[in-house]
Amino acid sequence: MTSSRDRATLRLGIHDTSPEVARAAIVRLVELDGTGASPTLRAALLDADLSIVEDLAKALRDLRDPEALELALQGLTQEPYTRRLAAAITLGVMGDTSAASRLRHLLDDPIAAVRQRSLEAITRLGPDDDTIEKAIALLDDQSPQVRIAAIRLLAGSHPQPGPILARAIEDPSQQVRSELARHLGVLTAVDGRRLLEDPDESVRCEAARYAGSEHIEALAQLLAGDARAEVRRAAARTLGTVRGQPAGNALLGGIEDHDPLVRAAALHALERALTHHGATARLLDELSSERAQRRCFSLYALARVGDRDRATHVWRLADDPDLEVRLAVIETAAALLPDAEPLFVYMSTDPNKEVRASAQQRLSN
């Protein structure tokens, strides 16, 4: 049985400097007192540390507290500004759509955090036409966080957000452009390409993650030449989700990437784009490429996908004019042939001593 002293400790715990302790106190108090915890939670709502306001609001919402909504509405005009901030957060959590119009005047608040949180709350509740127009103006707000919140609202609520959001492509903040990249689907292919070519790697990476079939050419260029491995991996993964032969063609260059994680991502994506059978067939075709490096990396890729019984293709490359290809044959033979020993015997007589030594080593193992 929990004593009154324990409950008093929990009430104090809501105001603890540690958010984790405060959240635990909220949960435990609700477990113990149910709706009887509402007055304590309400009393803390507008003055609590901002990191736990959402937790308090969710608890009051779940308790169906009849007074919490009105308390939050009153807080919209109160000082200090943290009360307005807490009120905006609470209204977004409560989910009462009628509160959206009351939040609109906070979009002119002198405190950027209040403007941001109000936009986020309105996005949850559903903006009206006047609020959408106000959000358009906030794309030029001095605060990057407000501009990010405006992008999110407009991307989800404006009937034709693309032309409006396109102006954020040249936003000076990398964070804002990265947020815009997450909504690449509402932009035109041309505007989307500008984000895929952004000078900041994090923006290019986000754009690559959210690109689509209309961006295959740009994704192929990222995979082939971007300086950052993370961007190349993102491009490969997205091409895999696009599927189809054009995406497969774009992915082939990735199997030659100098970064092993990019190669692995490209190979996995190739199987997604073309199916396992289609990817295998395409890699087998690449064994006849005029480029030695493509022949070499195609062998390694086939070995990774576990495609056995390719004797004709592998044996043909045992006499390849390129040294690296012949060494790759030895490296992959065990994965590609049901019995690689005859091949090792043959290649142990290769004119190149490095190839002979590699084949002989396999025979001795």
N, C-alpha and C positions, 0 to 999 in steps of 0.2 A: 504493500500500500504506500502511495506517495504522500508525504506530509506536506503541510502548507509551507514549510521551510523550503522543501524541494521546489515547489511551484514558484516561490519567491526567487529562488536561484535561477530558475529558467526564465523568469521575466527579466531579470537583470542580464541574463545571457544574451537576450535579443540585442542588447546594446554593447556586446563585447567587441573589442577592436579587431578580433579575428572573424572574418566573414564565415569561415567554416563553423566556428563555435556558435555564432548567431543563427546560422541556418539550422544547425542541429537543435538548438533551443526552440526555434519556431516549430519544427516538426514534432518534437516531443511534447510541447505544450498543447498542440492540436490533438495529438494522440490521447493525452490525458483528459483534456477539458472539452474537446469538440467545439460546439458553437460558443461555449462559455469562454473560449480563448479570444473571441472576436474583440471585446473591448481593449484587451492588452495589445493586440496586433494593430488595431486602429490607432491607438494612442501613439504608437511608434511610427506609423506609416510615413508621415510627411517629414519627420525629423531623423529618421534612421540613416545609417550609412548608406549611400546610394548603391553600394554593391549588393545590398540585401532587399532593396525596395521591391524588386520583382518577386522575390520569394514571399515577402509579406503580402503583396497584392494577390499572388496566386493562392495563398492560403485563405485569404478573405473571400476570394472568388469561389473557391471550392466549398467554403462554409456557407455560401450564399448570404453573406452578411448584407443586410438591407441598407446600412448606413455608409458603407465604404465608398460607394460610387459618389454620393453627395459630398462626402469629405474630400474626395479627389477633385471634384468640380470646384469646390470652394478654394482649394489650393492653387488653382490656375492663376489667381491674381495676388497671391500672397508673397511677402518677403520673409526670409531671404530667398534668393533665386533657387536655392536647392529645394525649396518647397514646391515651386512651380515645376521643377525638374522631376521630383518624385510624383507629383500629380499627373504629369504627362505619361510617365512610365506606367503608373497604375491604371490609367484609363485605357492604355493600349492592351494591358493584360485583362482588364475586366470584360472587354469585348462588346460593350454597349455602343452600337453604331451611332446612336443619337449624340454621343459625346464628340464625334468628329468635328462638327461645326463649331463646338465650343473651344476646340484646340486650335482653330485656325488663327486666332489673333496672336497666339504664341509664336507664329512664324515670323513675327516682327520683333520678337523679344531681343533685347540688347545682348543677351548671353547666348553664345553660339551653341553650347550644350543643350540649352532649352529648345532652341530651334531644331536642332538635330533630333532630340528625343520626341518632339512633337511631330515631326515628319514621320518618324518610325511608327509612332502610335497611330497616326492617321492612315498610314499604309496598311496597318493591320485592320483598322476599322472600315476603311473604304472612303476615299476622298470624293468630294463633290466637284463640280466643274470649276467653281471659284478657287478651291484649294489646289486643283491641278494647275491652274494658271499661276497661282502663287508659287508653286513648286518649280515651274519653268523659270521664274525670275530668280529663284534660289540656286539655279545652276551657276550663277555668277556670285554667289555668296563668298565672303572673304574666308570662310572656314572650309577647309577640305572635307571635314566630316559632315558638314551640312550639305555640301555638294554631292557627296556620296549618298546621303539619305534621299536627296531629291532625285537622283538617278534611279534609285530603287523604286521610289514611288511612281515615277513616270513610266518606267519600263513595265510595270505591272498594271497601270491604270489608264494611261493615255491611249486613245484608240489608234494613233499612229505615232509612236514614240521615236521612230528612227530618225527622221529629219531633225527633230528637236535635240535628241541626245548626241547627234553627230558633232555638235559644237564642242562637246567635252573631249573630243579626240585630241585636241591641242591643249587640254588643261595642263597647267604647269606642275600639278601634283601627280606623282607616279601612282599614289593610292587611288586617286580619282580615276585615272585612266585604267588601272587594274580592275576597278569596279565596273567601269563601262565595258571592259573586255568580257566580263561575265554575262553580259547581255548582248553578245555579238549577234545573236539570232534576230534581234529587232533592227539591226543596221543593214544597209545595203552591202552587197559583196565588195564594192569599192571601198566603202568606209571601213568595213571589217578588215580589209587588207592593210589599211593604214595602221590599225592596231597590231596586226601581225608583223608589221615592219617597224614597230615602235623602237626607239633607241634604248629603252629600258628593258632588260631581260625579263623582269618579273611581269611586265605588261605583255610581252610577247608570249610568255609561258601561259598566262591566263587566257589570252586570245586563242592560242593553239588548243587549249583544253575545250573551249566553247565553240570552236569553228565547226563548219558543216560541209556538205558536199560541194557547195559553191566555192569553197576555199581550197580545193584539192591542190591546185597549182601553187598557191602560196605556202601550203603545208609542206609540199614536196621541196620547195626551196629552203624552208626552215630545216627540214630533215637533212638536206644535202649540205647546207652551208652555215647554219647558225653556230656562233662561237660557243654557246653554252649547251652542255650536254642535257641539262634539264629541259631546255626548250625543244631540243631534238627528240627527247623521249616523249614529251607531251604531243608533239606533232605526229610521231609514230602511233601512239595510242589512239589518237583521234582518227587517223586514217583507217585504223582497223575497225572503228565503229561505223565509218562511212560505207565500207564494203564496196565490192564491185571491182572490175578490172582496172579502171583508172586509178583507184586507190592502191590496188596491188602494184601497179607499175611504179607509182610514187614511192612505195615502200622498199622496193628492191635495193635502192641505194643505201638504205639503212643497215642492210646486212654486212656492209663493208665498213661501217663506222669504227673509228679507232677506240671508242668507248664500249666496253663489253655490255654495259647495261643498256645502251642505246641499241646495240645489235640484238640483244635479247628481246627488247621491246618491239623492235621492227619485225623480228621473226614471229613473235606471238601475234602481232597485228596482221601480218601477212596471212596467217592461218585464219584469223577472223574475217579478213576481207575477202579471201578466196576460198575458204574452207580448207581443211587439212589436205584433201585430195588435190584441190586446185593449186594450193601453195607448193605442194610437192612437185606437181607437173611443171609449174613455172620454174622452180629451182633446177629441175632436171634440164629444162631448156637452156638455162643460164650456164650449164656446164659446157655449152658449145660457144659461149661468148668469145668475142675476139679479144676481150680484155682478160689478161691472166689473173688479175686481182679478183675479178668477178667470178671466174671459174673456181678460184681458190676458196673464196668465202662462201660460194654456193655449196661446195663440198661440206664445209663446216656446218652450214645451216641445215643441210640434209641429215647430217649426223645428229644434230640436236633434236630434230623432229622425229628421230628414231625410224627412219624409212629404210628398212633392210631389203636385201635381195636386189641390189642394183648393180649386178656384176658387169653387165655390158658397159654401162656408163663409167664405172670406176676403173675397169681394166683399160678402157680407151685412154684414160688420163694417166695411166702408168707410164706412158711414153710422151707425156706432154713436154713441149720444148722448154717450159718454164720450171725452174728449180723449185720455187715455192709451191707450185701446184703439185709436183710429184711428192714433195714432203707432206703436203696436205692429204694426198692419197693414202700415204702410210698412216698418218695420224687418224684418219677417219675410217679406214678399211674395216676394222673390227665392228664398227657400228653400222656399216653399210652392206657388209657381206656375211652370209651365213657361215662361210669358212674363208678366213682371210689368209691362211698359211700359204696356199699356192701363190698368191699375189706377193707376199713377202719374199718367198723364194725367188720369184722372177725379179723383183726389184733389188734383191741383194747383189745382182750383177749389173746394176745401173752404172753408166759411165762416171757419174759423180760420186765421190767418196762419201760425202755427207749423206746422200740418199742410201748408199750401200750400208753405211754404218747404222742408219736408222732402221732399215729393214732387218738387218742381222740382229739388232737388239730385240726387235719384236719376236724374232724366231727363237731367241735364247730365253725369252721370258716364259 
